[in-house]
Amino acid sequence: MTERKKADKSVIVMSEPEKFIDQDLLDQIDAFLTSTGMSATAFGLKVTNDRRLIPDLREGRDLRGTTRRKILEFIAAPPPPAGQNDGEAAA
């Protein structure tokens, strides 16, 4: 009878990659929110239809180039006059 040795079962624990937070972009968003009075939730919904956009960015969420561009274009565009919806004048 031969004796078998159990294989050494080592567990390799890999740490999560360090998250990059784009502080410059968050500063621009925060300045926009402050100047317009818009909530972070409303901003995320208007720009990307994602109410968690800003909280996720603060936690290090990665952005695609197109999403970053949408954010910057939204910030750069002047807000529509009060009472105006999708380019139609209020009655």
C-alpha positions in Angstrom: 0.0 0.0 0.0 1.4 3.4 -1.0 0.8 6.5 1.0 -0.4 9.6 -0.9 0.5 13.0 0.2 -2.2 15.6 0.1 -1.4 18.5 -2.2 -0.6 21.7 -0.5 -3.7 23.9 -1.0 -2.4 27.4 -0.8 -4.8 30.3 -1.2 -3.5 33.3 -3.1 -5.3 36.4 -2.1 -5.0 39.2 -4.6 -5.8 42.7 -3.5 -8.1 44.8 -5.5 -6.4 47.3 -7.9 -6.2 50.8 -6.5 -9.1 52.9 -7.7 -8.3 56.2 -9.4 -10.5 59.1 -8.5 -10.6 61.9 -11.0 -10.6 64.7 -8.5 -10.5 67.4 -11.2 -13.7 66.1 -12.8 -15.4 65.8 -9.4 -14.4 69.4 -8.6 -15.9 70.6 -11.8 -19.1 68.6 -11.2 -19.3 69.9 -7.6 -18.9 73.5 -8.8 -21.6 73.0 -11.3 -24.0 71.4 -8.8 -23.3 74.3 -6.4 -23.8 77.0 -9.0 -27.0 75.5 -10.4 -28.5 74.0 -7.2 -28.9 70.7 -9.0 -28.7 67.5 -6.9 -26.1 64.8 -7.7 -29.0 62.4 -8.4 -30.6 64.8 -10.9 -27.2 65.4 -12.6 -26.6 61.7 -13.0 -30.1 61.1 -14.4 -29.9 64.0 -16.9 -26.4 63.2 -18.1 -26.3 59.4 -18.2 -29.7 58.2 -16.9 -27.8 56.8 -13.8 -28.8 58.2 -10.4 -25.6 56.6 -8.9 -23.2 58.3 -11.3 -21.8 60.9 -8.8 -21.6 58.6 -5.7 -20.0 55.9 -7.8 -17.4 58.4 -9.2 -16.5 59.4 -5.7 -15.9 55.7 -4.9 -13.5 55.4 -7.9 -15.8 54.2 -10.7 -14.0 54.2 -14.1 -15.5 56.2 -16.9 -15.4 55.5 -20.6 -14.3 58.4 -22.7 -17.8 58.9 -24.1 -19.3 59.2 -20.6 -16.6 61.7 -19.5 -17.3 63.7 -22.6 -21.0 63.8 -21.9 -20.4 65.1 -18.4 -18.1 67.8 -19.6 -20.5 68.9 -22.4 -23.4 69.0 -20.0 -21.4 71.2 -17.6 -20.3 73.5 -20.4 -23.7 73.9 -21.9 -25.8 76.8 -20.5 -28.8 75.7 -18.6 -32.2 76.2 -20.3 -34.3 79.1 -19.0 -36.7 78.2 -16.2 -40.0 76.8 -17.6 -38.4 75.7 -20.9 -38.6 72.0 -21.7 -36.6 70.4 -24.5 -36.2 73.6 -26.5 -39.9 74.6 -26.4 -40.8 77.9 -24.9 -43.1 77.9 -21.9 -46.7 79.0 -22.7 
